[in-house]
Amino acid sequence: VMQECYVQNTAREYAKIYAAEAEPLEGFGQVPEIIPIFLVHRPANNIPYATVEEELVGEFVKYSVRDGKEINFLRRDSEAGQKCCTFQHWVYEKTNGSLLVTDLQGVGMKLTDVGIATLAKGYKGFKGNCSISFIEQFRALHQCNKYCEMLGLNSLRTTHQKQRKAPSMKSKTLPNSSAIKKAVPKKAREPRGCISSEH
């Protein structure tokens, strides 16, 4: 449960810095917000720790896809979806490709239940594994949009193609990415097939 709070609130801090850079840009407009999650201790309860967060009312949309195989038109075509993709690109670039915020989902510009994938297990205290290399897939599949351009982000497609074309160059062997997934109430959201935190 503590890791669940750590994931979402760390992603929230990145989102605040992203907002501070993006909002002043002419024409950028509203920026997605990751809502805070709080840890509650209930010593008299059988499950002594729980998380509490704001209830989001409205259509719940998944703006980022785990494995890149699902076509999500709201992700590609909506303003919120494009800005979520730009946020992922921004975090990826700010952390030199070491960290990626995943599973961006929520109602409108308010996001919750996010995940974090890291290039190396234990990076910044994150733990857990998924069989899919989120970071590698993001780098290969991300398509920049006008918001990426407004922030001056480097094209990942060019970088990815250069890396694929030049295998003879000396390069670091990258370990499999790790990802932290959170345990959420079964009635609230779909299972995601990854290791989750235990309560």
N, C-alpha and C positions, 0 to 999 in steps of 0.2 A: 504494500500500500504506500509505503514511503517512496519507493521507486516510481510508482504511478504519479505521485505528486511532483516528484523531482523532474520527470519527463515533461509533463504538461507545463509546469511553471518555468522550466528552462526554455522551452519553446516559446512561452509567453514573453520572456525577457528578450529573446531574439526578435520577436514580432514588434516589441516596443521600439527597438533600435531601427528596425526596418521602417516603421511608421514615421519615425523622426526624420529619416532620410527621404522617404517617398512623399509624404504629405505636402511639403513645401514646393514640390515640383509642379509647375503650371500644367493643369489638365490631368494630374494623376488622380485626384479625388480621394474618396474614402479608402482606407486600408483595412484588410482583414484583422480581426482581433481574436486572440486566443484567450478564452475566459479563464480566470484563476480557478484552481482546485484546492480545497482545504482538507487537511488531515484532522480527523476527530477521534479522540480517545474515549471509549465507552467501557470503563473497567467492569461494570456489572453485566455486560453483555457477553454472550458466548463468542462472538466475533468482536474483540475489543477495539479494533481500529476500522474506521470507515472513511470514505471520502465524500465531500459535499461540494456541489458546484451549482451555479445558476441554472435554472431550467430554461431550455431554449424552446420556444413555441413557434411552430411553423413547419414548412417542408424541410426535412433533414436531407442534405445532399452531400455525397462524397465527391470532393473536388480533386483528390489525388488518388491514384489507383496503385495498388501494391505491386502488381507484376506487369503493368503496361499493356496487358492483353484486353482489358475491358475498355470499350469505347464509351466515353462519358461526354455527351454533347454539352451538358451544363458546365463541365470542367473546361472544355475547349472554347465554347462560345460565350459563356456568361462573363460579366465583368469580375464577379467574385472568383470564378474558376481561373481566369487568366491571372488575376492578382495573387492567387494562392500558388500557381505555378511559378510566378515571378519571385514570390517569397522563398520557395524552395531553392530556386536558382541563386538568389541573393545569399541565403544561409550557406549553401554549398561553396560559393565563391569566398565568402567571409571567413570560412573555416578551412580554406585551401583544400576542399574536397574531403575533409575528415568527418563531416557531420551533415546529415540531411534530415529535415523534419518531414515525416511521412504521415499518411492517413489524415490529410487535412479534410475535415468534414464538419458540418454544422448547419446553421440556419442563417442564410444571407451572409453577412460579413462576420458573424460571431461563430467561432470555431471551438470544438472540444474534442476530447478523446483522441488526441494526436499521438503519434509515435515518433521515435527518433532512431535513425539508423546511423551507425558509426563505422568508419573504415577499419578500426581496430577494436577488438573487445576490450572493454574497460576504459575507453577514451572518455575523459571527463567524468568518470564514475558510472557510465552506463554499462549495463550488462544484459545478457540474453542473446539469443541467436534466432535467425529465421533462415530457411533453406534458400531463399531468394536473395540475390545480391542487389538490394535496393539502389545503392549508390551507383553501381555499374549500369543498371538499367536506366536510372534517371539520366545519367550522362549520355547514354546512347539514344534515348527516346525523347528527351525534352526538346520542345520546339519553342524558341524565343518568340515573344509577342511584343506588342508596342510598349508594354510596361517594363520589360527587360531592357528595351532600347532606351527608354526614358531614364532608367537608372544607370545606363552605361555598362551593363553587364557583358562580359565576354561570351561569345557564342560557344556553347559546349560541343556542338556538332563539329566545328572546325578542330577543336582540341581533341575530340574523340577520334576523328578521322586521321589526324596527324599521328596519334598514338598507335592506331591500327596499321598505318602504312609504314611505320619505322620501327619494326620489332628488333632490328639489329642494333639500334642505339642502346646505350647503357641506360637501363631504367630500373627503378625499384620494383621488386615483386610485391604487389599489394595483397595483404591478407584478405580473407573473406570478410565482408562487412558484417557487423553485428547490428541487431536491432532489438529495441526493448518494446515489448507489447504489454498492454495493461489488461488487468482483469476487470471486466465490466459486467453489470447485471445482465443475465441472459435475456431477460424480457426487454431490456433497453436497446441492445445492439446485437448485430450478428457476430458469431465467433469468427476469429481471424486466422486460426490455424498456426499460431506462433506460441512460443513459450510465454506464459503470463506470470505476473507476480502473484504470490500466494498471500491470502489474508490470514 
